[in-house]
């Protein structure tokens, strides 16, 4: 219904504030305001390269102020902490690290988005903490709810407090994309999100409690940070430490959504070199299901139904193995693809193309 009494409507809205986008707060002014915080959260849209560059800039500047910094990340479950440690300490190469954490199955986003952050942490020997819960746990909770878990599964859950109504309302929009008609589906969806948020908060709290001189920058999806009701408030409940929240361009600006929002132009990664083949894993075999017309694989003579054996000398049995073999390759680079066709094996020289 239209508002006929403007004064009354303004009163119902509460105070309205304006943000002058022509006079934003400079990074040089923001960083000193963060210096007194024990924890700084920097949210992201996972496939926005500029968001990760902004995260790196926050980390770099805070590290200049206090080298006793640690980075917490959503990207890996806690079980991969030894492999993360090996990379940061220089005991493993980048390729060895990605293979050890099974990156393209564990997280899956183009690793080039995150490369500057991990390389900076390695160069500066900044500890990186894997904060996430095992990937199967939230998905199982989403299916059957906490009450439907086995006793052993429930034992692995973090201590959890219920979601507030505003948190639930924000999740409902995401849930509606799932189009599930099961009676308890939304409640289970909320519980699954809580497992993520509480699990990452518990992992960060464990580390910070054990290392009282450390400050932490936590990198996670914006939904885990917005309004403080995801990880931030659940971490604060555990360690009662001061924190600040930062989100990036692309979020819908609302009151109290974050302490700061970084405004940046969208940046794209340079094109990656790809085979131009749709792959399917069957048992230990990785088959060519289809080919992109005119793509690199088709031009090289590879055919539908061929079984891939290796790419540039790396054995492949899953699509993620191929992504790992190619993650640094550029369009125009050549790779050797070994495959089985009929009863024999053949090698093909493939000139990679852009997607």
C-alpha positions in Angstrom: 0.0 0.0 0.0 1.4 3.4 -0.9 2.4 5.8 1.9 0.1 8.8 2.1 1.8 10.5 5.0 5.5 11.0 4.2 6.4 12.1 7.8 4.9 8.8 9.2 6.7 6.7 6.5 10.1 8.3 7.3 9.5 7.6 11.0 8.8 4.0 10.2 12.0 3.7 8.1 14.2 5.1 10.8 17.2 7.3 10.1 18.3 7.2 6.5 22.0 7.7 5.8 23.7 8.6 2.5 27.1 7.3 1.4 29.1 9.6 -0.8 30.7 7.2 -3.3 32.8 10.0 -4.6 34.6 10.4 -1.3 35.3 6.9 -0.1 37.6 6.1 2.8 41.1 5.4 1.5 42.8 2.1 2.4 45.5 4.1 4.1 42.8 5.4 6.5 41.0 2.1 7.0 44.0 -0.1 7.9 45.0 1.8 11.1 41.4 1.4 12.3 41.8 -2.4 11.9 45.1 -2.5 13.7 43.5 -2.9 17.1 41.3 -5.8 16.1 42.3 -9.3 17.0 40.4 -10.7 14.0 39.6 -9.2 10.7 37.1 -10.9 8.4 37.3 -10.2 4.6 34.5 -11.7 2.6 34.5 -12.6 -1.0 32.6 -13.8 -4.0 34.6 -16.8 -4.8 35.1 -16.2 -8.5 35.8 -12.4 -8.3 39.6 -11.9 -8.8 39.4 -8.3 -7.6 38.0 -9.6 -4.2 41.1 -11.8 -3.7 43.4 -9.0 -4.7 41.7 -6.8 -2.1 42.1 -9.5 0.5 45.8 -9.7 -0.3 46.1 -6.0 0.1 44.5 -6.1 3.5 46.7 -9.0 4.6 49.9 -7.2 3.2 49.2 -4.0 5.0 48.2 -5.6 8.3 51.3 -7.8 8.1 53.4 -4.6 7.8 51.9 -3.3 11.1 52.1 -6.7 12.9 54.1 -9.6 11.4 52.5 -11.9 14.1 49.6 -12.5 11.7 47.9 -15.7 10.7 45.5 -16.3 7.8 42.4 -18.5 8.3 40.7 -19.8 5.2 37.4 -21.4 4.3 38.9 -23.3 1.4 40.2 -26.4 3.1 38.9 -28.8 5.9 41.0 -28.9 9.0 42.2 -32.4 8.1 44.5 -30.8 5.4 46.4 -28.6 7.8 49.7 -30.7 7.6 49.6 -30.3 3.8 49.0 -26.6 4.0 51.8 -26.3 6.5 54.2 -28.1 4.2 53.5 -25.7 1.4 53.8 -22.5 3.5 57.1 -23.8 5.0 58.5 -24.6 1.6 58.6 -28.3 2.0 56.2 -28.8 -1.0 56.0 -27.2 -4.3 52.8 -25.5 -5.5 51.8 -28.5 -7.7 52.6 -30.9 -4.8 50.4 -28.8 -2.5 47.5 -28.8 -4.9 47.7 -32.5 -5.4 48.0 -33.2 -1.6 44.9 -31.2 -0.7 43.0 -32.6 -3.8 42.3 -29.0 -4.6 40.1 -29.3 -7.6 37.8 -31.7 -5.7 38.1 -30.0 -2.3 37.5 -26.4 -3.4 37.3 -26.4 -7.2 37.6 -22.7 -8.0 40.4 -21.7 -10.4 43.5 -21.7 -8.2 44.9 -18.7 -10.0 42.3 -16.6 -8.1 44.0 -17.5 -4.9 47.6 -17.9 -6.1 48.8 -14.3 -5.0 47.5 -14.9 -1.5 49.1 -18.2 -1.0 52.4 -17.2 -2.6 52.6 -14.1 -0.4 51.9 -16.2 2.7 54.6 -18.6 1.7 57.1 -15.9 0.9 56.5 -14.2 4.2 56.0 -17.4 6.2 52.6 -16.3 7.4 50.8 -19.4 8.8 47.6 -20.4 7.0 45.0 -22.3 9.0 42.5 -24.6 7.3 39.2 -23.8 9.1 36.5 -25.8 7.4 34.7 -28.9 8.4 34.8 -32.1 6.4 32.9 -31.6 3.1 30.6 -34.5 3.7 29.3 -33.3 7.1 27.2 -30.2 6.0 25.9 -32.2 3.0 24.8 -35.0 5.3 23.1 -32.6 7.7 21.3 -30.9 4.8 19.9 -34.4 3.9 18.8 -35.7 7.3 19.3 -32.9 9.8 21.4 -33.1 13.0 18.9 -35.5 14.6 19.3 -37.9 11.7 23.0 -38.2 12.0 24.6 -41.2 13.5 26.0 -41.0 17.1 29.5 -40.9 15.6 28.7 -38.1 13.2 27.1 -36.0 15.9 30.2 -36.4 18.0 32.1 -34.5 15.3 29.8 -31.5 15.3 30.9 -28.2 16.8 29.0 -26.7 19.7 26.1 -24.9 18.0 23.6 -22.2 18.9 20.4 -21.6 16.9 20.2 -19.2 14.0 18.4 -15.9 14.6 15.4 -15.0 12.5 17.2 -12.5 10.3 19.8 -15.1 9.5 17.1 -17.6 8.6 15.4 -15.0 6.4 18.6 -14.4 4.4 19.2 -18.1 3.9 15.6 -18.7 2.7 16.3 -16.9 -0.6 19.3 -19.2 -1.2 17.3 -22.2 -0.2 14.5 -21.5 -2.6 16.9 -22.1 -5.5 17.1 -25.8 -4.3 13.3 -26.3 -4.9 13.1 -29.0 -2.3 9.6 -30.0 -1.1 10.6 -32.2 1.8 8.9 -31.0 5.0 12.0 -30.4 7.0 14.3 -29.4 4.1 14.7 -25.7 5.1 15.4 -26.5 8.7 18.0 -29.0 7.6 19.5 -26.4 5.2 19.8 -23.9 8.0 21.5 -26.6 10.3 24.0 -27.3 7.5 24.9 -23.6 7.3 25.3 -23.5 11.0 27.7 -26.5 10.9 29.9 -24.6 8.5 29.8 -21.3 10.5 30.2 -22.9 13.9 32.8 -25.3 12.6 35.0 -22.5 11.2 34.5 -20.4 14.2 35.5 -23.2 16.5 38.7 -23.9 14.4 39.7 -20.3 14.5 39.0 -20.1 18.3 41.1 -23.2 18.9 44.1 -21.7 17.2 43.7 -18.2 18.7 43.3 -19.5 22.2 46.4 -21.6 21.8 48.3 -18.7 20.3 47.3 -15.6 22.3 49.9 -13.3 20.6 48.5 -14.0 17.1 46.0 -11.9 15.1 44.0 -13.5 12.4 42.6 -12.5 9.0 39.8 -14.8 8.0 38.9 -15.2 4.3 35.5 -16.7 3.6 32.4 -16.3 1.4 30.5 -13.1 2.0 27.5 -15.0 3.3 29.5 -16.4 6.2 30.5 -12.9 7.3 27.6 -10.5 6.4 25.8 -8.9 9.4 28.3 -10.8 11.7 25.8 -13.6 12.2 27.7 -16.3 10.5 31.3 -16.9 11.6 32.0 -13.5 13.4 29.5 -13.6 16.2 30.1 -17.4 16.7 33.9 -16.8 17.0 33.3 -13.8 19.4 31.1 -16.0 21.6 34.1 -18.4 22.0 37.0 -16.0 22.5 35.4 -12.5 23.3 37.9 -10.8 21.0 37.4 -7.6 19.0 36.8 -8.0 15.3 36.0 -6.1 12.2 34.1 -7.3 9.1 34.9 -6.3 5.5 32.9 -7.1 2.4 33.6 -6.4 -1.3 31.8 -4.9 -4.2 28.7 -6.8 -5.4 26.9 -7.2 -2.1 23.6 -5.4 -1.6 24.4 -2.5 0.7 22.3 -2.6 3.8 22.7 -1.1 7.3 25.1 -3.1 9.5 25.9 -5.6 6.8 29.6 -5.0 7.5 32.0 -2.5 9.1 33.6 -1.7 5.7 32.8 -2.4 2.0 35.7 -2.3 -0.5 34.7 -0.9 -3.8 36.7 -2.2 -6.8 36.3 -2.7 -10.5 35.7 -6.2 -11.5 38.9 -7.9 -12.7 39.2 -11.0 -14.8 41.9 -13.6 -14.9 43.7 -14.0 -18.2 42.2 -16.9 -20.3 43.3 -20.4 -19.3 44.5 -23.0 -21.8 41.9 -25.8 -22.1 41.5 -29.1 -24.0 38.0 -28.4 -25.2 36.7 -31.8 -24.0 33.9 -32.9 -21.8 35.2 -35.7 -19.5 33.5 -38.4 -17.5 35.1 -40.8 -15.0 34.0 -44.4 -15.0 35.8 -46.5 -12.4 39.5 -45.8 -13.0 38.9 -44.7 -16.6 38.6 -41.1 -17.8 36.7 -41.0 -21.1 36.1 -38.2 -23.6 32.3 -37.8 -23.5 32.1 -35.0 -26.0 34.4 -32.5 -27.8 34.0 -28.7 -28.3 33.6 -28.2 -32.1 36.9 -26.8 -33.4 38.4 -27.1 -29.9 42.0 -28.0 -29.1 41.4 -31.7 -28.6 39.3 -32.1 -31.7 41.9 -30.3 -33.8 44.6 -32.6 -32.5 42.7 -35.7 -33.6 41.3 -36.8 -30.2 37.9 -38.5 -30.5 34.8 -39.1 -28.4 35.2 -42.3 -26.4 38.9 -42.1 -26.2 40.3 -43.0 -22.7 42.7 -40.4 -21.3 45.8 -41.9 -19.6 48.0 -38.9 -18.9 48.3 -35.2 -19.6 51.9 -33.8 -19.8 53.2 -36.9 -18.1 50.7 -36.7 -15.2 48.4 -39.7 -14.8 44.7 -38.8 -15.0 41.7 -40.8 -13.8 39.3 -37.9 -12.8 38.4 -34.6 -14.4 40.1 -32.9 -11.4 43.4 -34.5 -12.4 43.2 -32.8 -15.8 42.5 -29.4 -14.2 45.5 -29.9 -11.9 47.7 -30.8 -14.9 46.6 -27.7 -16.8 46.1 -25.1 -14.1 49.1 -23.0 -15.1 48.8 -23.5 -18.9 48.0 -20.7 -21.3 46.3 -20.7 -24.7 48.8 -21.6 -27.3 50.9 -23.8 -25.1 51.4 -27.4 -26.2 50.9 -30.5 -24.0 51.2 -34.2 -24.7 48.0 -36.2 -24.2 48.3 -40.0 -23.9 45.2 -42.0 -24.5 43.9 -45.5 -25.2 41.8 -46.1 -28.3 40.6 -49.5 -29.2 43.4 -51.9 -28.2 46.3 -49.5 -28.4 47.7 -46.3 -26.9 48.6 -43.2 -28.7 50.2 -39.8 -27.9 48.8 -36.5 -29.3 50.4 -33.1 -29.2 47.6 -30.7 -28.3 47.9 -26.9 -28.7 45.6 -25.6 -25.9 43.0 -23.0 -26.7 41.1 -20.4 -24.6 37.7 -21.5 -23.3 
